[in-house]
Protein backbone atom coordinates (compact mmCIF):
# COMPACT_ATOMS: atom_id res chain seq x y z
CA UNK A 1 0.00 0.00 0.00
CA UNK A 2 1.50 3.33 -1.06
CA UNK A 3 2.05 6.09 1.46
CA UNK A 4 -0.34 9.06 1.51
CA UNK A 5 0.79 12.03 -0.54
CA UNK A 6 3.51 13.98 1.25
CA UNK A 7 3.99 11.44 4.08
CA UNK A 8 7.50 10.46 2.97
CA UNK A 9 8.55 14.11 3.26
CA UNK A 10 7.58 14.17 6.95
CA UNK A 11 9.88 11.46 8.35
CA UNK A 12 13.37 9.99 8.13
CA UNK A 13 16.75 11.70 7.61
CA UNK A 14 16.90 14.99 5.71
CA UNK A 15 16.96 14.52 1.92
CA UNK A 16 17.65 16.76 -1.06
CA UNK A 17 14.47 18.76 -1.75
CA UNK A 18 13.26 18.71 1.86
CA UNK A 19 12.11 21.91 3.53
CA UNK A 20 14.21 22.72 6.60
CA UNK A 21 13.37 25.17 9.37
CA UNK A 22 16.31 26.52 11.35
CA UNK A 23 15.80 28.05 14.79
CA UNK A 24 18.46 30.41 16.12
CA UNK A 25 19.29 31.01 19.81
CA UNK A 26 16.72 33.85 19.93
CA UNK A 27 13.90 31.64 18.60
CA UNK A 28 13.83 33.15 15.10
CA UNK A 29 12.99 30.84 12.21
CA UNK A 30 14.63 30.50 8.78
CA UNK A 31 13.15 28.16 6.16
CA UNK A 32 14.93 26.89 3.04
CA UNK A 33 15.07 23.89 0.69
CA UNK A 34 18.00 21.49 0.83
CA UNK A 35 20.16 21.40 -2.31
CA UNK A 36 23.41 19.46 -2.70
CA UNK A 37 26.47 21.68 -2.89
CA UNK A 38 24.69 24.84 -1.74
CA UNK A 39 25.45 26.96 1.34
CA UNK A 40 23.03 28.60 3.77
CA UNK A 41 24.09 32.15 4.63
CA UNK A 42 23.12 34.31 7.61
CA UNK A 43 24.62 37.44 9.14
CA UNK A 44 26.14 35.04 11.70
CA UNK A 45 28.04 33.00 9.10
CA UNK A 46 27.19 30.09 6.82
CA UNK A 47 27.21 26.31 6.61
CA UNK A 48 26.89 23.83 3.71
CA UNK A 49 23.56 22.12 3.01
CA UNK A 50 25.51 18.86 2.75
CA UNK A 51 25.96 18.95 6.53
CA UNK A 52 22.24 18.33 6.93
CA UNK A 53 21.63 15.97 3.99
CA UNK A 54 21.43 12.49 5.53
CA UNK A 55 21.35 13.85 9.09
CA UNK A 56 18.42 13.01 11.38
CA UNK A 57 15.73 15.58 12.03
CA UNK A 58 16.42 17.49 15.22
CA UNK A 59 20.13 17.95 14.46
CA UNK A 60 22.12 21.05 15.39
CA UNK A 61 24.44 22.76 12.91
CA UNK A 62 26.96 25.52 13.52
CA UNK A 63 27.80 28.35 11.17
CA UNK A 64 31.27 29.62 10.42
CA UNK A 65 30.53 32.22 13.10
CA UNK A 66 30.05 29.38 15.66
CA UNK A 67 26.30 30.06 16.10
CA UNK A 68 24.18 26.96 16.68
CA UNK A 69 20.94 26.41 14.77
CA UNK A 70 18.37 23.68 15.46
CA UNK A 71 17.23 21.98 12.23
CA UNK A 72 13.70 20.52 11.94
CA UNK A 73 11.18 20.07 9.19
CA UNK A 74 8.64 22.91 9.37
CA UNK A 75 5.21 21.93 10.65
CA UNK A 76 2.31 22.88 8.40
CA UNK A 77 1.46 25.88 10.66
CA UNK A 78 5.09 27.03 10.30
CA UNK A 79 5.05 26.48 6.55
CA UNK A 80 1.91 28.51 5.83
CA UNK A 81 3.25 31.47 7.80
CA UNK A 82 6.53 31.52 5.86
CA UNK A 83 5.36 30.65 2.32
CA UNK A 84 5.02 33.28 -0.45
CA UNK A 85 1.72 35.15 -0.33
CA UNK A 86 -0.59 36.57 -2.93
CA UNK A 87 -3.46 37.16 -0.52
CA UNK A 88 -3.62 37.00 3.26
CA UNK A 89 -3.44 33.46 4.63
CA UNK A 90 -5.92 31.69 6.86
CA UNK A 91 -3.96 31.54 10.12
CA UNK A 92 -3.37 28.15 11.77
CA UNK A 93 -5.64 28.99 14.71
CA UNK A 94 -8.56 29.50 12.31
CA UNK A 95 -7.62 26.58 10.06
CA UNK A 96 -7.66 24.30 13.10
CA UNK A 97 -11.11 25.57 14.10
CA UNK A 98 -12.38 24.97 10.57
CA UNK A 99 -11.04 21.41 10.48
CA UNK A 100 -12.65 20.66 13.85
CA UNK A 101 -16.00 22.45 13.68
CA UNK A 102 -16.63 21.82 9.98
CA UNK A 103 -15.83 18.18 10.82
CA UNK A 104 -13.43 17.60 7.92
CA UNK A 105 -12.90 13.84 7.70
CA UNK A 106 -10.79 11.46 5.55
CA UNK A 107 -12.50 10.95 2.20
CA UNK A 108 -14.73 14.01 2.53
CA UNK A 109 -15.93 15.83 -0.59
CA UNK A 110 -15.19 19.51 0.06
CA UNK A 111 -15.73 22.69 -1.94
CA UNK A 112 -13.65 25.75 -1.07
CA UNK A 113 -14.17 29.27 -2.42
CA UNK A 114 -11.43 31.86 -2.00
CA UNK A 115 -8.09 30.03 -2.19
CA UNK A 116 -5.91 33.04 -1.43
CA UNK A 117 -2.34 31.78 -0.96
CA UNK A 118 -3.28 28.12 -0.45
CA UNK A 119 -2.97 27.95 3.35
CA UNK A 120 -6.40 26.46 4.06
CA UNK A 121 -6.20 24.26 0.95
CA UNK A 122 -3.12 22.53 2.37
CA UNK A 123 -4.82 21.94 5.73
CA UNK A 124 -7.96 20.59 4.02
CA UNK A 125 -6.03 18.29 1.69
CA UNK A 126 -4.07 16.78 4.53
CA UNK A 127 -7.32 16.14 6.43
CA UNK A 128 -9.32 14.58 3.58
CA UNK A 129 -6.40 12.46 2.30
CA UNK A 130 -5.80 11.05 -1.17
CA UNK A 131 -9.27 9.54 -1.47
CA UNK A 132 -11.24 12.68 -0.67
CA UNK A 133 -12.06 15.53 -3.03
CA UNK A 134 -11.25 19.22 -2.65
CA UNK A 135 -12.48 21.50 -5.41
CA UNK A 136 -11.16 25.02 -4.84
CA UNK A 137 -12.46 28.09 -6.64
CA UNK A 138 -10.41 31.29 -6.90
CA UNK A 139 -11.54 34.28 -8.97
CA UNK A 140 -8.02 35.75 -9.38
CA UNK A 141 -5.62 33.83 -11.62
CA UNK A 142 -2.51 35.31 -9.97
CA UNK A 143 -3.68 34.15 -6.52
CA UNK A 144 -4.48 30.70 -7.93
CA UNK A 145 -0.97 30.35 -9.37
CA UNK A 146 0.68 31.26 -6.06
CA UNK A 147 -1.64 28.91 -4.15
CA UNK A 148 -0.89 26.01 -6.51
CA UNK A 149 2.86 26.54 -6.13
CA UNK A 150 2.61 26.69 -2.34
CA UNK A 151 0.46 23.58 -2.03
CA UNK A 152 2.59 21.54 -4.43
CA UNK A 153 5.79 22.66 -2.69
CA UNK A 154 4.43 21.42 0.61
CA UNK A 155 3.24 18.03 -0.68
CA UNK A 156 6.18 17.55 -3.06
CA UNK A 157 4.00 17.65 -6.19
CA UNK A 158 0.35 17.71 -7.32
CA UNK A 159 -2.15 16.32 -4.81
CA UNK A 160 -4.48 13.66 -6.31
CA UNK A 161 -7.52 14.95 -4.38
CA UNK A 162 -7.22 18.59 -5.47
CA UNK A 163 -8.89 20.43 -8.34
CA UNK A 164 -8.39 24.18 -8.72
CA UNK A 165 -10.73 26.28 -10.85
CA UNK A 166 -10.20 29.96 -11.69
CA UNK A 167 -13.55 31.75 -11.59
CA UNK A 168 -16.48 32.63 -9.32
CA UNK A 169 -17.99 29.72 -7.44
CA UNK A 170 -21.59 30.77 -8.08
CA UNK A 171 -20.96 30.79 -11.85
CA UNK A 172 -18.85 27.61 -12.09
CA UNK A 173 -20.02 25.25 -9.35
CA UNK A 174 -20.85 21.89 -10.88
CA UNK A 175 -20.11 19.62 -7.91
CA UNK A 176 -22.95 17.64 -6.35
CA UNK A 177 -23.25 15.49 -3.23
CA UNK A 178 -20.76 17.72 -1.42
CA UNK A 179 -20.12 17.03 2.28
CA UNK A 180 -18.62 20.39 3.28
CA UNK A 181 -18.42 23.90 1.81
CA UNK A 182 -15.86 26.43 3.06
CA UNK A 183 -16.33 30.07 2.01
CA UNK A 184 -13.40 32.45 2.57
CA UNK A 185 -14.48 35.43 0.50
CA UNK A 186 -15.72 39.00 0.60
CA UNK A 187 -19.42 38.28 0.00
CA UNK A 188 -20.24 34.65 0.92
CA UNK A 189 -24.00 35.40 0.82
CA UNK A 190 -23.72 35.57 -2.98
CA UNK A 191 -22.93 31.83 -3.08
CA UNK A 192 -25.54 30.51 -0.67
CA UNK A 193 -28.15 29.51 -3.25
CA UNK A 194 -25.55 27.57 -5.25
CA UNK A 195 -23.92 25.77 -2.33
CA UNK A 196 -27.25 24.87 -0.71
CA UNK A 197 -28.05 22.84 -3.84
CA UNK A 198 -24.64 21.13 -3.81
CA UNK A 199 -24.57 20.17 -0.11
CA UNK A 200 -25.93 16.82 1.03
CA UNK A 201 -28.48 16.81 3.88
CA UNK A 202 -26.49 17.14 7.09
CA UNK A 203 -23.60 18.73 5.21
CA UNK A 204 -21.84 21.70 6.77
CA UNK A 205 -21.42 25.21 5.44
CA UNK A 206 -18.54 27.11 7.05
CA UNK A 207 -17.83 30.77 6.29
CA UNK A 208 -14.77 32.79 7.31
CA UNK A 209 -15.31 36.57 7.30
CA UNK A 210 -13.32 39.52 8.60
CA UNK A 211 -15.91 42.05 9.80
CA UNK A 212 -19.08 42.17 11.88
CA UNK A 213 -21.07 43.59 8.94
CA UNK A 214 -20.07 40.62 6.76
CA UNK A 215 -20.91 38.26 9.61
CA UNK A 216 -24.36 39.77 10.16
CA UNK A 217 -25.27 39.78 6.48
CA UNK A 218 -24.13 36.19 5.99
CA UNK A 219 -26.14 34.94 8.97
CA UNK A 220 -29.28 36.82 7.94
CA UNK A 221 -28.94 35.55 4.37
CA UNK A 222 -28.67 31.96 5.60
CA UNK A 223 -31.85 32.45 7.62
CA UNK A 224 -33.62 34.05 4.67
CA UNK A 225 -32.91 31.38 2.04
CA UNK A 226 -33.82 28.58 4.47
CA UNK A 227 -32.67 25.00 4.21
CA UNK A 228 -30.15 25.35 7.06
CA UNK A 229 -30.33 25.12 10.82
CA UNK A 230 -29.57 28.15 12.98
CA UNK A 231 -25.99 29.36 12.24
CA UNK A 232 -23.36 29.40 14.98
CA UNK A 233 -20.73 32.16 14.95
CA UNK A 234 -17.56 32.68 16.99
CA UNK A 235 -13.97 33.91 16.97
CA UNK A 236 -10.85 32.51 18.63
CA UNK A 237 -7.85 34.15 20.25
CA UNK A 238 -4.51 32.70 21.32
CA UNK A 239 -2.27 33.92 24.12
CA UNK A 240 1.11 32.30 24.72
CA UNK A 241 2.67 32.04 28.15
CA UNK A 242 6.20 32.84 29.29
CA UNK A 243 7.61 30.15 31.60
CA UNK A 244 11.04 30.70 33.14
CA UNK A 245 11.52 29.27 36.62
CA UNK A 246 9.05 31.00 38.93
CA UNK A 247 8.29 33.65 36.30
CA UNK A 248 5.10 32.21 34.83
CA UNK A 249 2.99 34.86 33.14
CA UNK A 250 1.08 35.51 29.93
CA UNK A 251 2.99 37.08 27.05
CA UNK A 252 2.43 40.78 26.53
CA UNK A 253 1.26 40.13 22.97
CA UNK A 254 -1.36 37.72 21.70
CA UNK A 255 -2.90 36.59 18.43
CA UNK A 256 -6.22 38.38 18.66
CA UNK A 257 -8.94 38.88 16.08
CA UNK A 258 -8.18 37.50 12.64
CA UNK A 259 -11.70 36.69 11.51
CA UNK A 260 -15.12 35.31 12.41
CA UNK A 261 -16.20 31.75 11.69
CA UNK A 262 -19.75 30.55 11.31
CA UNK A 263 -21.23 27.17 10.56
CA UNK A 264 -24.67 25.93 9.57
CA UNK A 265 -25.93 22.48 8.62
CA UNK A 266 -27.97 21.64 5.54
CA UNK A 267 -31.46 20.36 6.26
CA UNK A 268 -33.33 17.74 4.25
CA UNK A 269 -35.11 19.08 1.17
CA UNK A 270 -38.42 20.72 1.96
CA UNK A 271 -37.80 20.91 5.70
CA UNK A 272 -38.33 24.20 7.46
CA UNK A 273 -35.97 24.98 10.34
CA UNK A 274 -37.65 25.14 13.77
CA UNK A 275 -38.57 28.63 14.94
CA UNK A 276 -35.86 30.26 17.01
CA UNK A 277 -36.86 30.46 20.67
CA UNK A 278 -34.54 33.32 21.55
CA UNK A 279 -36.24 36.70 21.25
CA UNK A 280 -33.95 39.29 19.60
CA UNK A 281 -33.36 42.57 21.38
CA UNK A 282 -35.74 45.42 20.62
CA UNK A 283 -34.40 47.37 17.67
CA UNK A 284 -32.18 44.54 16.43
CA UNK A 285 -33.94 44.78 13.05
CA UNK A 286 -34.75 47.99 11.18
CA UNK A 287 -38.32 49.05 10.49
CA UNK A 288 -38.03 48.10 6.83
CA UNK A 289 -36.76 44.55 7.56
CA UNK A 290 -39.07 41.83 6.17
CA UNK A 291 -36.87 38.74 6.44
CA UNK A 292 -36.93 35.91 8.99
CA UNK A 293 -37.92 36.94 12.53
CA UNK A 294 -39.45 40.17 11.21
CA UNK A 295 -42.19 39.66 13.79
CA UNK A 296 -39.67 39.75 16.60
CA UNK A 297 -38.90 36.03 16.67
CA UNK A 298 -41.76 35.20 19.02
CA UNK A 299 -41.08 31.93 20.79
CA UNK A 300 -43.58 29.11 20.49
N, C-alpha and C positions, 0 to 999 in steps of 0.2 A: 504494500500500500504506500503510495507516494505521500511525502510530507505536504502539509498545507502550504500554500503560497507564502513565501517569506520566512517560514519557520527555520530553514537552514541558516538564515542570516542572523538568527537570534541566539545561537549557541556555538560552542566549540572555540578553538583558538582563532585569533584574528586572521583574516584572509584578505588578499588583494581585492579591492572593491567594497570592503566593509566600511560603514560609517563608524567613526571613533569620536567619542566625546572626552576631551581632556578637562580635568578640573585642577586649577592652580591652588596654591596655599591659601588664597583669599576666597576660594569658592567660586571663582569665575569659570565659565564654561567656554570651550573652543571646540567646534565640530568640523571635521574634515573627512575626506575619503582616502583610504590607504591606496597608495600607488608605489610599486617597486621602483627603487632608485630615487625617489623624491625625498625632499627634506621638509620638515615643518618648522616654520620660523616664527618666533615671538620676539618682543623687545627684551626678553630675558635669555636670548640665545636660541639655538635650534637643535634638532636631533633628526636622524634619518628614519623614514617610515619603516625601513627594513628591520629596525629594532623591535617594532611591534608585530610585524608579519610573522605568524607562527607562535606568538606569545599568548598565554592565556588571558582571558578577560579579567580585569582587576589588577593588571600589572602597573608598575610605576616606572616611568622613564625620566631621565634627567637631561636637561639641555646643556649646551656648552657653557652656559652661565651657572651650572650646578643648581638649577631650580627643579624641584620634583613635581611631576604632573601625574595624577591618577588617570589611567586609561580604561574606559568602559564603553560599551555600545550605548548610544543614546536610547532612552526609553521613548515610546511614542509621544508622551507629553513633552519631552525635551525636544524631540525632532520637530514637532509642529511649531514650536516657538522659535526655532532657529532657521527654518526653511525659508526660501525666497517667497515674497508675498506679492500678489497682485491686489487682492482685497484683504480686509481685516480677517483674521482667523477666528474660528470658534475656539475659545480657550478650553484647556483640558477640564476645568471644573464644570463647564457647561456641557462639554461632550460626554463626560461621565454621567451627568444627570440625564441627558438624552438617552444614552444607552440603557440606563436603569429604568427610567419612568416611561419611556416609549417601549420598553420590554423588547429590545432588539435581540433576537435569538438566532442560533446557527440555522442556516437554511431559509431565513426570512426573505420575503420579497419586499424590497424597500424602494420607494421613490423619494428622491431628494431634489429640492429646487433651491438654487442659490449655492453654487459650489465654492465660490470665492477662491481661496488658495488651496483647497483640497484637504484642509485639516479634518473636518468632520467626515469627509468621504473615507479617509484612511481609518478612522475609528470604526465607522460602520462596516467597512469591508472586513476588518479583522474580526468583528463580532459575528457577521453572517457567514463567514467562511467561503470556501471555494464553491459550495453547492447552493448558496443563496443567490440573490439577484439584487444588485443596486443599480438603478437607472437614475443618473444625475442629470439635471437640466441646468444650464447656465446661459444666460442671455448674452453675455459678453465673450467674444471669441478669445480675446487676450487673457482674460481670467481663466478660461477653460484650458488654454495651453499651459499656463503656469501650474494649474491644479493637476493636470495630467502628468507633467514632469515631476512634481513633488510626490504624488502617489506612487508612480512607477519607480522613483528613486528609493522610496522607503521599502517597497516590496521586492525590489530587484528586477522589475520588469512588469509587463501588463498583468493585471489581475483578472482571472477568468470570470469573476462574478460581476465585473463592472462594465457598464455602458454609459458613455458620456455624450449628451446631445446638446448642441448649441442652439438656443432658442427659448422662447417663453413656454413654460410648462402648460399653461392653459390653452395654448395653440398647438402643442405638439404631443400632449399626453395620449399615448395609445395603450398603455399598460392596463391590464385588468387583473382582478383577483389579487390585489396588492394588500400585504399585511400591515405595512406601516408607511406613513407619509411624513417627511420632515421638511418644513418650510422655513428657510433662512433667507428672507427677502424683505424688500421695503413694504410691499402691499400684499401680504398673504391672503387677505380677504378676496382678492381677485381670482384666486385659484380654488376656492372652496367648492364651487359647483362641480368643477372637473374632478377634484380628488374624491369628493363624496361618492361619485359614480364608480371610481376605480377601487376604493377600499372595500374589503370584505366585511360582512357584519362582525362586529367585535374588534375590527381593526382600529389602529390608533393614529390619530392626527396629532403631530407635535409641531408647534410653531415657536420660532426663536425671534424675538423682536427687541428693539433697543429702547423704545420710549413708551411712556404710559399711554399716549394717544394711539399709537399703533396697537398696543395691548387691548385697550378698550374697544377699538373698532373691530379688531379680529374676534374678540369674544362676542360682541353684539351681532356680528355677521354670522357666526356659527349658530347662535340662538335663532336668528331670523330664518336661515335656510332650512333649519330642522335636520333631522336624521342623525343627530349626535346627542350624547348625554351632556349634562352640564359641564362646561370646561373648568379645568383647574389651572390656576396660574400661580407662579412663584418666582423667586430669584434666590441665588445662593451667593454666599460670601465666604472667603477663606482668610483665616488669620493664623500665621505661623507663630511658633513660640520659641523664645530664646532660652536655652538650658545650658548653664555653665555653673557647675557646683551648686551652691545655694541660690544662685541668681536665676530664678525661674520666673519668667514674665512674658507677656505677649509682645511680639514685635511692634515697633512703632508704626509700621506700614502694613497694609493688608490688601488683598485682592478684593475690591468691593464690587460695585455694580458693573457688570459687563452686558447684561441683557436679561430680558424676562423670558421665561419658558411657559408654555401652556399646552395642555393635552386635552383631548376629547376622544371618546370612543364612538365608532360608527354603530348605529342601531340597525336592526333588521328593516328591510324595505317596508314602507307603509306604517311603521311604528312611530307614534308621537311620544316625545320624551315626557316623563311625568312633570307636572307643574312644580316649579320651585316653591319650597315652603318658607324660604327666607324673604321677608318683606324688605325691599330696597328702601334706603333712606329717602325722606321727603325731598323732592327736588333733584333726585339722582338722574331723572330723565327730563329733557326739555318739554315745553308745552306742545311742540309740534311733533314729538316722537310718537310713532304709530306701530313700532315693532313689538317683539315679544315683551310681556310684562308691562305693556302700556297702561294697563289698568291698576298698576301698583303692585303686581305680583301677589295678589291675595292668596293666602294659603287655603288649602282645602280642609 
